[in-house]
């Protein structure tokens, strides 16, 4: 009898994710389970499985089997604290492996009882309930709607009281007028109209500046190859957005955006995993081969000589924020601090105007060269720094263009 896995049909996006998990399983198989890199992968895997039955959510795949085969030898030896401890335990991994080893009809994997991971319910120390991000989002919206309804009702009640008072005042005035008979009513003196105050002069619009570009620290939680474009990666990036922000989704308990980058073939896929980058967060979202991209990852490449054509062969290096920078932390050029715009108006060409000044120095620091862009208003060079003062850098490219 064929297993459910063999009969399962996957979409191109799901197939790409399976390939990513197969790569992850190879890293787990070849690395030491106690190493810092493996520990980080296991933490992310445990968080990923917190609200999923399988690696793809509910569909079985060969990735589930690959992860089982890579982890089972180590997990058999885990203590109860490592499996379900409140601090550092990974219960969702244990649950997933137990599901795979006891579901031959689903995964097509037959494991002898003697070789199975022993799971004792009596040794479960603590399992944090998974957070349903969609339910939490819905609950927040319902709470906001309820608060709005209360405010609206209060306003309506206040208006009703005001109208009733006005009606009563009119009735009293009418009764007094009838009792006075034919007595002449004194004419009301016209009030002199107050002289119109001259309008305050409109403040001049602030001059264009690279500060208008919303640069932030981003943390790539996952990157896969675009299923429909050989040159693109599709990354899931935490860049500090609040839950419920437009064009975001919840992933591993964090609010993230989907970002397409033309880095496939220029930056190894493994270098895109779990790393921090600098992103442009206020470009207008655009669809790239069917997937909506909601930001841009900054990377450096050699500056072209006049008349030279870009062959898109690299080298390319990702801009790296300081190691301790946090997702969402504002990044700006020294000398051009200020609040960014919401979404950059494509017609104003703000990004196109200032990007030519984005460069790297001989010290491999990313900077803005005001001598290149006259709209910047000053001929200065300012380093790209985080709000906490750390400088953003590249690996080796000097005098490069950054975009």
NUDREN-911987 format. One record per residue: x, y, z of N, C-alpha, C in turn. Coordinates in steps of 0.02 Angstrom, whole numbers, padded with zeros to 5 digits, always signed. Example, Ala and Ser with C-alpha at 12.3 -4.5 7.8 and 13.67 -1.06 7.14 Angstrom:
<sites>
+00660-00284+00390+00615-00225+00390+00660-00165+00390 +00642-00112+00354+00684-00053+00357+00645+00002+00394 
</sites>
This chain:
<sites>
+00042-00060+00000+00000+00000+00000+00044+00062+00000 +00028+00109-00046+00067+00171-00049+00053+00214+00012 +00104+00250+00036+00094+00295+00093+00060+00359+00070 +00033+00396+00119+00002+00460+00103+00054+00508+00075 +00117+00500+00096+00171+00543+00072+00181+00534-00003 +00179+00471-00027+00190+00458-00098+00133+00486-00140 +00073+00488-00113+00016+00512-00151+00008+00588-00146 +00048+00619-00103+00040+00691-00091+00067+00732-00150 +00029+00782-00171+00051+00828-00223+00068+00895-00191 +00127+00921-00208+00150+00984-00178+00152+01039-00231 +00137+01100-00210+00142+01157-00254+00216+01175-00263 +00233+01216-00313+00303+01237-00321+00331+01271-00259 +00290+01311-00225+00313+01345-00164+00327+01294-00110 +00282+01244-00102+00293+01193-00051+00354+01151-00067 +00364+01136-00131+00421+01096-00152+00486+01133-00136 +00486+01199-00146+00545+01240-00130+00559+01238-00055 +00506+01240-00015+00515+01237+00058+00541+01169+00080 +00517+01116+00046+00543+01049+00062+00618+01046+00049 +00640+01075-00007+00711+01075-00022+00751+01111+00032 +00722+01165+00059+00756+01202+00112+00762+01159+00175 +00709+01123+00192+00712+01079+00251+00760+01021+00241 +00766+00997+00179+00815+00944+00165+00886+00970+00177 +00897+01032+00157+00963+01063+00169+00976+01070+00244 +00923+01090+00281+00929+01097+00354+00944+01030+00387 +00911+00977+00363+00923+00911+00392+00994+00888+00381 +01023+00905+00323+01093+00888+00310+01140+00925+00357 +01124+00988+00371+01165+01027+00418+01161+00996+00488 +01102+00973+00507+01094+00941+00573+01131+00874+00576 +01130+00838+00520+01163+00773+00518+01239+00779+00522 +01266+00832+00490+01338+00839+00486+01367+00877+00546 +01326+00916+00581+01351+00957+00636+01345+00922+00703 +01380+00948+00752+01375+00922+00820+01310+00946+00852 +01269+00901+00881+01206+00921+00911+01213+00974+00965 +01272+00976+00997+01282+01023+01051+01313+01089+01028 +01329+01095+00964+01360+01156+00939+01310+01213+00941 +01336+01274+00942+01292+01333+00945+01248+01339+00883 +01277+01323+00823+01238+01327+00761+01181+01277+00762 +01196+01214+00782+01143+01163+00784+01090+01181+00836 +01111+01208+00893+01064+01227+00945+01016+01281+00919 +01043+01328+00881+01001+01382+00852+00951+01353+00803 +00973+01305+00761+00927+01273+00713+00872+01236+00750 +00891+01200+00803+00841+01161+00841+00789+01207+00874 +00811+01264+00900+00764+01311+00930+00715+01337+00878 +00740+01352+00818+00696+01377+00765+00649+01322+00741 +00674+01260+00737+00632+01204+00716+00577+01192+00767 +00594+01195+00832+00545+01185+00884+00490+01239+00881 +00510+01301+00870+00462+01356+00865+00418+01347+00802 +00449+01324+00747+00412+01313+00685+00358+01260+00694 +00373+01208+00732+00326+01152+00742+00275+01165+00797 +00280+01222+00831+00235+01236+00887+00162+01237+00866 +00149+01260+00805+00080+01264+00782+00069+01224+00717 +00113+01175+00704+00108+01135+00643+00112+01061+00658 +00075+01021+00621+00078+00948+00628+00139+00921+00593 +00153+00948+00533+00212+00929+00494+00251+00992+00477 +00308+00982+00444+00349+01040+00426+00313+01087+00379 +00269+01061+00336+00232+01103+00290+00166+01128+00319 +00152+01109+00380+00089+01130+00412+00046+01070+00428 +00017+01040+00376-00024+00980+00386-00006+00926+00335 +00027+00944+00280+00045+00896+00229+00109+00858+00248 +00109+00792+00242+00172+00755+00252+00217+00764+00192 +00282+00759+00203+00330+00765+00148+00393+00727+00166 +00436+00718+00116+00499+00682+00128+00544+00722+00175 +00530+00787+00183+00569+00828+00230+00558+00805+00302 +00497+00784+00319+00483+00759+00386+00526+00697+00401 +00531+00653+00351+00570+00591+00359+00644+00609+00366 +00668+00656+00325+00739+00675+00327+00757+00705+00395 +00714+00747+00422+00727+00778+00487+00726+00724+00542 +00679+00676+00536+00677+00621+00585+00743+00582+00584 +00765+00563+00525+00826+00522+00519+00888+00561+00544 +00887+00627+00536+00944+00667+00558+00945+00676+00634 +00886+00680+00665+00882+00697+00736+00870+00638+00783 +00840+00585+00758+00821+00530+00802+00878+00503+00845 +00939+00492+00818+00993+00466+00861+01008+00511+00920 +01006+00577+00910+01022+00623+00965+00963+00629+01013 +00902+00631+00988+00843+00642+01031+00831+00582+01076 +00850+00521+01053+00842+00462+01096+00878+00471+01162 +00933+00508+01161+00974+00517+01221+00955+00580+01261 +00908+00619+01237+00889+00680+01273+00859+00665+01341 +00874+00708+01388+00844+00702+01454+00773+00731+01453 +00735+00719+01507+00668+00748+01512+00671+00824+01509 +00724+00853+01537+00732+00926+01537+00743+00951+01466 +00784+00914+01427+00796+00934+01357+00734+00926+01314 +00692+00878+01333+00632+00865+01292+00576+00913+01309 +00562+00923+01373+00502+00962+01391+00514+01011+01448 +00577+01026+01462+00591+01074+01514+00565+01143+01496 +00546+01182+01546+00518+01249+01533+00572+01295+01504 +00634+01286+01525+00689+01328+01501+00733+01286+01454 +00723+01295+01389+00766+01261+01341+00741+01194+01315 +00684+01171+01340+00656+01109+01315+00629+01117+01244 +00627+01061+01207+00602+01064+01138+00548+01011+01127 +00490+01020+01160+00438+00969+01158+00407+00959+01089 +00406+01011+01048+00372+01006+00983+00413+00963+00934 +00479+00964+00942+00521+00919+00902+00508+00847+00922 +00505+00834+00987+00493+00766+01012+00425+00742+00987 +00374+00784+00992+00307+00765+00968+00308+00748+00894 +00343+00789+00854+00345+00778+00782+00380+00712+00765 +00438+00699+00796+00475+00637+00783+00434+00576+00804 +00398+00582+00859+00356+00526+00882+00299+00513+00832 +00273+00566+00803+00220+00559+00753+00247+00523+00691 +00307+00544+00668+00336+00513+00608+00351+00439+00619 +00381+00422+00676+00402+00352+00687+00343+00305+00698 +00285+00333+00717+00226+00291+00730+00172+00298+00676 +00191+00326+00618+00141+00335+00564+00169+00309+00498 +00182+00244+00493+00210+00217+00431+00163+00226+00372 +00097+00226+00383+00049+00234+00329+00051+00305+00300 +00074+00352+00341+00077+00422+00319+00144+00437+00286 +00199+00417+00318+00266+00437+00295+00304+00381+00258 +00277+00320+00260+00311+00265+00226+00375+00244+00260 +00384+00262+00323+00445+00246+00361+00428+00195+00414 +00463+00139+00413+00450+00087+00463+00510+00083+00510 +00495+00093+00573+00548+00094+00625+00533+00038+00674 +00582-00005+00686+00573-00059+00736+00561-00029+00804 +00520-00062+00844+00504-00037+00911+00567-00025+00952 +00616-00069+00943+00678-00062+00982+00717+00001+00963 +00705+00026+00902+00743+00085+00879+00704+00150+00888 +00642+00145+00910+00602+00206+00916+00624+00249+00976 +00611+00313+00970+00622+00359+01026+00568+00344+01078 +00589+00331+01139+00540+00317+01192+00512+00382+01219 +00446+00388+01215+00412+00448+01240+00368+00428+01299 +00386+00452+01358+00350+00435+01419+00309+00496+01442 +00242+00491+01439+00200+00548+01460+00211+00569+01532 +00235+00522+01573+00247+00538+01644+00308+00584+01653 +00351+00588+01600+00411+00630+01606+00402+00700+01575 +00341+00715+01553+00329+00781+01524+00330+00833+01580 +00377+00880+01576+00385+00929+01629+00344+00992+01616 +00345+01014+01553+00310+01077+01537+00305+01082+01461 +00246+01100+01436+00236+01113+01365+00197+01178+01358 +00230+01229+01333+00196+01294+01324+00145+01288+01268 +00083+01308+01281+00032+01304+01229+00050+01349+01170 +00041+01325+01108+00058+01367+01050+00011+01427+01044 +00037+01482+01020-00003+01542+01009-00034+01540+00940 -00100+01547+00938-00135+01551+00874-00135+01623+00851 -00087+01640+00807-00079+01710+00786-00142+01739+00755 -00176+01698+00714-00237+01723+00680-00292+01737+00731 -00299+01693+00781-00351+01703+00832-00336+01766+00873 -00271+01776+00890-00252+01835+00928-00266+01899+00889 -00252+01896+00824-00263+01954+00780-00338+01969+00777 -00378+01916+00770-00451+01924+00766-00478+01953+00831 -00451+01927+00887-00473+01951+00953-00458+02025+00961 -00398+02047+00939-00379+02117+00945-00425+02161+00903 -00443+02138+00843-00488+02177+00800-00558+02182+00830 -00582+02127+00860-00648+02128+00891-00649+02175+00951 -00594+02176+00989-00589+02221+01047-00591+02294+01024 -00553+02308+00969-00551+02376+00942-00620+02397+00917 -00654+02350+00883-00721+02365+00856-00770+02378+00913 -00765+02339+00967-00809+02348+01024-00799+02416+01056 -00735+02436+01062-00720+02502+01092-00748+02558+01049 -00743+02549+00982-00769+02600+00936-00845+02605+00943 -00879+02547+00951-00951+02547+00959-00973+02584+01021 -00936+02573+01076-00952+02608+01139-00946+02683+01131 -00891+02704+01097-00880+02776+01086-00937+02804+01044 -00956+02768+00990-01010+02792+00947-01076+02798+00984 -01091+02748+01027-01154+02751+01066-01153+02810+01114 -01094+02821+01145-01089+02877+01192-01100+02943+01156 -01071+02950+01097-01081+03011+01058-01154+03020+01039 -01187+02964+01018-01257+02968+00999-01301+02989+01058 -01285+02961+01117-01324+02979+01177-01315+03053+01194 -01253+03077+01188-01240+03147+01202-01277+03193+01154 -01278+03175+01090-01314+03214+01041-01389+03216+01055 -01417+03157+01077-01488+03154+01093-01506+03200+01152 -01462+03201+01203-01473+03245+01260-01471+03318+01238 -01424+03334+01195-01416+03402+01170-01477+03424+01131 -01503+03379+01088-01563+03395+01048-01624+03405+01093 -01630+03362+01145-01687+03368+01190-01685+03434+01228 -01626+03455+01248-01619+03519+01284-01638+03577+01238 -01618+03574+01175-01635+03627+01128-01710+03631+01117 -01744+03573+01111-01817+03572+01103-01852+03604+01162 -01828+03586+01223-01859+03614+01284-01851+03689+01286 -01793+03713+01266-01780+03786+01267-01827+03822+01218 -01838+03792+01160-01883+03821+01110-01955+03825+01136 -01976+03772+01170-02045+03770+01197-02055+03824+01251 -02006+03833+01294-02011+03885+01346-02015+03954+01314 -01973+03966+01264-01973+04030+01230-02041+04044+01198 -02071+03992+01168-02137+04000+01136-02190+04017+01188 -02188+03984+01247-02238+03997+01299-02232+04069+01326 -02171+04093+01336-02160+04161+01360-02186+04212+01309 -02175+04198+01245-02198+04243+01193-02273+04249+01191 -02309+04193+01201-02382+04193+01201-02409+04233+01260 -02379+04227+01319-02402+04263+01379-02391+04337+01372 -02343+04359+01336-02328+04430+01329-02378+04466+01283 -02419+04428+01247-02470+04458+01204-02438+04496+01147 -02461+04559+01140-02439+04599+01083-02379+04643+01100 -02348+04631+01157-02291+04672+01175-02237+04667+01121 -02212+04726+01104-02161+04726+01051-02097+04691+01076 -02072+04652+01031-02009+04617+01050-01950+04662+01032 -01908+04673+01079-01850+04714+01063-01806+04680+01010 -01784+04724+00966-01740+04696+00914-01671+04681+00942 -01648+04625+00920-01581+04605+00942-01529+04648+00906 -01483+04670+00946-01430+04708+00915-01383+04661+00878 -01365+04685+00819-01320+04644+00780-01250+04647+00810 -01223+04588+00816-01155+04585+00842-01106+04600+00786 -01058+04639+00804-01007+04654+00755-00965+04592+00742 -00956+04579+00678-00916+04521+00660-00842+04535+00676 -00813+04485+00705-00741+04492+00721-00701+04494+00656 -00652+04536+00655-00610+04541+00596-00574+04475+00584 -00572+04455+00521-00539+04392+00505-00465+04397+00517 -00441+04346+00550-00369+04344+00563-00332+04321+00501 -00278+04352+00485-00240+04330+00426-00214+04259+00438 -00215+04219+00384-00192+04149+00390-00117+04148+00403 -00099+04102+00447-00027+04095+00461+00007+04069+00398 +00066+04093+00384+00101+04070+00324+00117+03996+00329 +00107+03961+00273+00121+03889+00272+00195+03876+00279 +00212+03829+00323+00282+03814+00333+00311+03783+00270 +00369+03804+00250+00399+03776+00189+00412+03701+00198 +00401+03664+00143+00412+03592+00146+00486+03578+00160 +00498+03526+00201+00567+03509+00217+00603+03484+00154 +00666+03502+00146+00701+03482+00085+00710+03406+00082 +00715+03378+00023+00726+03305+00017+00790+03285+00054 +00790+03226+00081+00847+03203+00121+00847+03126+00121 +00906+03095+00127+00907+03021+00132+00871+02995+00195 +00857+03040+00244+00820+03018+00303+00750+02995+00285 +00723+03017+00228+00655+02999+00208+00650+02924+00193 +00706+02892+00180+00708+02821+00166+00709+02783+00232 +00660+02739+00243+00653+02702+00306+00699+02641+00305 +00759+02650+00332+00807+02595+00337+00803+02565+00407 +00799+02499+00410+00792+02464+00475+00835+02401+00476 +00845+02375+00536+00875+02309+00544+00821+02257+00532 +00837+02207+00492+00791+02151+00480+00824+02086+00500 +00783+02038+00521+00809+01971+00539+00775+01920+00494 +00815+01889+00449+00787+01839+00403+00775+01774+00443 +00712+01754+00448+00695+01692+00484+00696+01632+00437 +00682+01645+00373+00681+01590+00324+00691+01619+00255 +00728+01584+00212+00737+01605+00143+00734+01543+00099 +00696+01547+00045+00690+01492-00003+00699+01520-00073 +00709+01475-00122+00713+01496-00191+00642+01511-00216 +00636+01564-00256+00571+01581-00286+00551+01524-00333 +00490+01497-00326+00470+01440-00368+00463+01457-00441 +00456+01522-00458+00443+01541-00528+00498+01585-00557 +00552+01598-00521+00604+01643-00546+00673+01619-00522 +00716+01601-00569+00781+01573-00552+00827+01622-00516 +00816+01687-00526+00863+01736-00497+00841+01762-00428 +00782+01740-00405+00754+01770-00344+00754+01722-00285 +00765+01752-00225+00751+01718-00162+00687+01749-00133 +00651+01710-00094+00593+01735-00057+00609+01727+00018 +00614+01784+00052+00634+01783+00123+00576+01804+00168 +00573+01775+00227+00526+01795+00279+00566+01833+00331 +00552+01899+00338+00597+01943+00377+00558+01980+00431 +00583+01975+00493+00558+02015+00549+00594+02082+00546 +00555+02137+00536+00585+02203+00535+00551+02251+00583 +00524+02221+00638+00499+02262+00693+00429+02289+00685 +00390+02264+00636+00322+02288+00627+00277+02264+00684 +00226+02304+00700+00177+02284+00751+00129+02233+00722 +00103+02187+00764+00054+02138+00739-00005+02173+00707 -00027+02146+00650-00084+02176+00616-00066+02228+00565 -00001+02247+00560+00021+02296+00510+00006+02269+00440 -00013+02313+00394-00027+02292+00325+00034+02257+00296 +00020+02207+00253+00072+02170+00217+00120+02132+00263 +00094+02110+00321+00134+02068+00365+00098+02003+00378 +00135+01954+00405+00106+01891+00425+00142+01867+00488 +00110+01823+00525+00141+01796+00585+00180+01733+00567 +00242+01729+00587+00284+01671+00575+00327+01658+00636 +00321+01598+00663+00359+01579+00723+00348+01629+00780 +00285+01654+00785+00268+01700+00839+00293+01771+00828 +00319+01786+00768+00344+01853+00754+00309+01883+00693 +00303+01949+00692+00270+01984+00637+00322+01996+00582 +00309+01970+00523+00360+01971+00469+00330+01996+00404 +00375+02015+00359+00357+02031+00290+00390+01981+00242 +00359+01973+00184+00388+01932+00131+00428+01979+00085 +00490+01960+00070+00534+02002+00030+00566+01960-00025 +00560+01982-00087+00594+01949-00144+00659+01987-00159 +00713+01950-00167+00778+01980-00180+00811+01946-00239 +00841+01985-00284+00875+01956-00342+00945+01933-00325 +00951+01890-00276+01016+01869-00250+01033+01796-00264 +00986+01759-00295+00998+01689-00309+01054+01683-00361 +01107+01646-00343+01165+01641-00387+01220+01691-00369 +01203+01739-00325+01252+01789-00304+01271+01781-00230 +01222+01762-00190+01233+01749-00118+01209+01678-00104 +01250+01634-00076+01228+01566-00061+01166+01566-00017 +01120+01520-00030+01057+01517+00007+01069+01508+00082 +01121+01469+00100+01134+01458+00171+01155+01522+00207 +01184+01570+00170+01203+01634+00200+01143+01679+00213 +01086+01660+00185+01025+01700+00195+00985+01677+00256 +01005+01622+00286+00966+01593+00339+00983+01622+00408 +00933+01645+00443+00942+01666+00513+00989+01724+00523 +01002+01765+00473+01050+01819+00481+01015+01886+00484 +01051+01936+00508+01025+02004+00511+01049+02043+00451 +01005+02085+00425+01020+02125+00365+00993+02196+00376 +01005+02239+00327+00975+02306+00328+00924+02308+00271 +00863+02331+00285+00810+02331+00235+00784+02402+00224 +00759+02414+00163+00722+02475+00147+00649+02457+00157 +00617+02488+00207+00551+02465+00230+00493+02506+00203 +00506+02561+00167+00449+02602+00146+00444+02611+00070 +00471+02563+00032+00457+02562-00040+00387+02534-00051 +00355+02554-00104+00288+02529-00119+00293+02455-00135 +00252+02411-00102+00255+02339-00117+00243+02326-00191 +00277+02274-00216+00271+02256-00287+00271+02181-00294 +00233+02155-00343+00231+02084-00355+00290+02064-00400 +00324+02010-00380+00379+01984-00419+00364+01911-00436 +00344+01900-00498+00326+01833-00522+00273+01801-00476 +00222+01841-00460+00166+01813-00422+00171+01818-00347 +00229+01839-00320+00237+01845-00247+00247+01918-00230 +00208+01944-00182+00212+02014-00163+00272+02026-00118 +00316+02071-00141+00375+02088-00103+00364+02155-00068 +00376+02157-00002+00356+02214+00039+00415+02251+00070 +00474+02243+00044+00533+02280+00067+00590+02262+00020 +00650+02286+00036+00709+02271-00005+00769+02261+00040 +00808+02209+00026+00869+02195+00064+00928+02233+00033 +00966+02270+00073+01023+02308+00047+01084+02263+00038 +01116+02272-00020+01177+02234-00034+01225+02278-00074 +01289+02263-00069+01341+02302-00104+01367+02263-00164 +01385+02299-00217+01416+02268-00276+01465+02319-00305 +01514+02297-00344+01565+02343-00371+01532+02398-00412 +01557+02459-00404+01530+02516-00442+01553+02510-00515 +01506+02521-00561+01521+02515-00632+01559+02576-00658 +01605+02564-00703+01640+02619-00736+01593+02650-00787 +01606+02711-00806+01563+02746-00854+01559+02707-00919 +01497+02693-00941+01486+02656-01003+01486+02581-00994 +01505+02556-00934+01507+02484-00922+01437+02458-00908 +01421+02399-00935+01356+02368-00925+01358+02321-00866 +01303+02320-00828+01298+02275-00770+01280+02205-00794 +01326+02157-00785+01313+02088-00807+01279+02045-00754 +01267+02075-00695+01233+02042-00640+01268+01976-00619 +01334+01977-00624+01372+01917-00604+01407+01925-00537 +01400+01984-00507+01429+01993-00442+01500+02018-00445 +01538+02016-00391+01516+01990-00326+01465+02036-00291 +01428+02006-00245+01377+02043-00206+01386+02024-00133 +01384+02075-00088+01389+02063-00016+01332+02097+00020 +01299+02061+00064+01244+02090+00103+01271+02141+00153 +01234+02195+00163+01252+02244+00214+01235+02215+00282 +01283+02215+00327+01275+02184+00393+01270+02237+00448 +01215+02237+00487+01212+02281+00545+01254+02252+00601 +01266+02289+00656+01303+02261+00712+01268+02198+00738 +01307+02151+00765+01280+02087+00787+01226+02094+00840 +01230+02146+00883+01182+02154+00937+01122+02197+00917 +01117+02218+00854+01060+02259+00832+00996+02217+00833 +00941+02249+00849+00877+02214+00856+00833+02227+00795 +00792+02177+00775+00747+02187+00719+00702+02248+00729 +00698+02290+00677+00657+02350+00681+00695+02412+00703 +00758+02403+00728+00797+02460+00750+00811+02506+00690 +00800+02571+00700+00809+02620+00646+00883+02626+00628 +00895+02631+00563+00962+02640+00537+00962+02704+00494 +01012+02747+00504+01014+02811+00467+01086+02833+00456 +01095+02879+00409+01162+02905+00396+01178+02963+00443 +01237+02962+00472+01258+03016+00516+01254+03083+00479 +01223+03132+00512+01214+03197+00481+01148+03205+00446 +01111+03149+00439+01046+03152+00406+00993+03115+00447 +00996+03122+00513+00946+03090+00556+00878+03126+00548 +00824+03090+00559+00757+03119+00554+00706+03065+00541 +00643+03084+00543+00589+03036+00532+00582+03020+00458 +00572+02956+00441+00562+02938+00371+00490+02950+00350 +00477+02946+00285+00409+02950+00260+00374+02883+00271 +00306+02884+00263+00270+02821+00269+00289+02775+00212 +00251+02778+00157+00270+02742+00097+00296+02794+00047 +00355+02783+00020+00383+02830-00028+00340+02835-00090 +00324+02896-00110+00285+02907-00170+00329+02893-00231 +00312+02842-00271+00355+02825-00329+00365+02884-00376 +00316+02929-00380+00321+02986-00426+00375+03036-00405 +00390+03038-00340+00440+03086-00315+00511+03061-00324 +00519+02996-00338+00585+02967-00352+00636+02980-00296 +00613+02975-00233+00659+02987-00176+00715+02935-00176 +00698+02871-00181+00748+02818-00180+00797+02826-00238 +00771+02839-00298+00813+02846-00357+00860+02906-00351 +00837+02959-00316+00877+03020-00310+00937+03009-00263 +00926+02972-00207+00979+02968-00156+01020+02904-00159 +00995+02851-00191+01032+02788-00193+01102+02795-00223 +01112+02838-00274+01181+02844-00301+01232+02865-00250 +01211+02895-00194+01257+02916-00141+01273+02860-00092 +01238+02803-00096+01251+02747-00051+01316+02712-00074 +01364+02706-00029+01429+02680-00049+01461+02643+00010 +01521+02617-00001+01561+02587+00052+01629+02621+00054 +01659+02626+00113+01722+02661+00121+01781+02612+00120 +01840+02640+00125+01900+02597+00127+01902+02556+00191 +01864+02576+00242+01859+02538+00305+01802+02488+00304 +01772+02479+00244+01717+02431+00234+01654+02452+00271 +01647+02516+00285+01587+02542+00317+01540+02568+00263 +01475+02558+00273+01426+02584+00226+01414+02658+00243 +01409+02700+00192+01403+02772+00203+01361+02805+00149 +01342+02868+00161+01310+02909+00110+01356+02967+00093 +01369+02976+00028+01415+03028+00004+01374+03086-00023 +01368+03139+00017+01329+03197-00003+01360+03235-00061 +01423+03221-00077+01456+03254-00134+01430+03228-00201 +01400+03169-00198+01375+03138-00260+01304+03160-00276 +01265+03175-00224+01194+03193-00232+01183+03264-00208 +01174+03311-00254+01169+03381-00235+01105+03395-00195 +01052+03353-00205+00990+03363-00168+00999+03352-00093 +01054+03320-00073+01065+03306-00002+01078+03370+00037 +01099+03424+00004+01105+03489+00037+01172+03501+00070 +01215+03451+00076+01281+03463+00106+01330+03411+00080 +01390+03433+00068+01441+03389+00040+01480+03355+00095 +01446+03308+00128+01476+03272+00183+01468+03197+00171 +01508+03158+00206+01503+03085+00205+01481+03062+00274 +01424+03027+00277+01398+03004+00341+01393+02928+00343 +01419+02897+00396+01416+02825+00403+01344+02802+00416 +01328+02741+00394+01262+02712+00408+01265+02679+00477 +01228+02707+00525+01232+02683+00594+01162+02667+00620 +01160+02623+00670+01097+02607+00703+01082+02660+00755 +01020+02658+00781+01001+02706+00832+01045+02699+00894 +01071+02638+00906+01114+02628+00964+01187+02643+00950 +01203+02665+00889+01270+02689+00875+01316+02642+00838 +01294+02582+00821+01337+02535+00785+01339+02550+00711 +01397+02535+00679+01406+02550+00608+01391+02488+00566 +01357+02497+00509+01341+02443+00463+01400+02434+00415 +01416+02371+00398+01476+02357+00360+01462+02305+00305 +01514+02294+00263+01514+02239+00215+01579+02200+00225 +01583+02141+00192+01641+02097+00204+01706+02125+00173 +01704+02142+00108+01767+02157+00075+01764+02210+00020 +01704+02230-00001+01699+02275-00058+01709+02349-00038 +01761+02379-00065+01774+02450-00051+01751+02494-00110 +01726+02553-00095+01704+02598-00148+01648+02568-00190 +01608+02525-00159+01554+02491-00196+01490+02532-00195 +01444+02514-00238+01378+02544-00236+01333+02499-00193 +01288+02530-00156+01244+02492-00111+01171+02504-00133 +01135+02450-00143+01065+02456-00165+01026+02394-00147 
</sites>
